[in-house]
């Protein structure tokens, strides 16, 4: 029996579609800690409140995102 009081978690594909960015961009943001996510095995889930925060702030404010690796070779 499903508990209707449990908030539905969002996966990266759903958030990518809502934010109009690539899944890879979101994977990088999660790795950088800019999006709080829960990993369950290979699955990555985002809480409804984190999804709302990310979308409300504007997915990618101009000049605030560096997708370059933090450890250049």
Beta strands, then each sheet from edge to edge (+ up, - down):
strand 1: 10-11
strand 2: 38-40
strand 3: 43-46
sheet 1: 1+ 3- 2+
end
